Amino acid sequence: MPKEYVVIGLLALAGFLIGGVYSTWKTARGLAIVLAVLVVVAVGGAIAWLV
């Protein structure tokens, strides 16, 4: 599998998680913060995989 597919998948996952952060911010801030951390991990993993 080309590494670009993995990068695109991780960025898509990060986008999905950002939507979760946006939708849960007003009701469950703790969960939103956990999701935001996962967004950072997914984007960092995509960058690391590309390099």
C-alpha positions in Angstrom: 0.0 0.0 0.0 1.5 3.4 -0.9 2.2 5.6 2.0 0.0 8.4 0.6 -3.1 6.2 1.3 -2.2 6.0 4.9 -1.6 9.8 5.1 -5.0 10.4 3.5 -6.7 8.0 5.8 -5.1 9.6 8.9 -6.1 13.1 7.7 -9.6 11.9 7.0 -9.7 10.4 10.5 -8.5 13.8 11.9 -11.3 15.5 10.0 -13.9 13.1 11.4 -12.5 13.7 14.9 -12.6 17.5 14.5 -16.3 17.2 13.7 -16.7 15.3 17.0 -14.9 18.0 18.8 -17.1 20.6 17.3 -20.3 18.7 18.1 -19.4 17.8 21.7 -17.8 21.0 22.8 -20.9 22.6 24.4 -22.2 19.4 26.1 -19.2 17.3 27.1 -16.0 19.4 27.3 -13.9 16.5 28.7 -14.8 14.3 25.7 -14.1 17.1 23.3 -10.6 17.6 24.8 -9.9 13.9 24.5 -11.0 14.0 20.8 -8.9 17.1 20.2 -5.8 15.3 21.6 -6.6 12.4 19.2 -6.8 14.9 16.3 -3.3 16.1 17.1 -2.1 12.5 17.3 -3.7 11.7 13.9 -2.2 14.7 12.2 1.2 14.2 13.8 1.1 10.5 12.7 0.2 11.6 9.1 3.1 14.1 9.0 5.5 11.5 10.5 4.4 8.8 8.1 4.9 11.2 5.1 8.4 12.2 6.2 
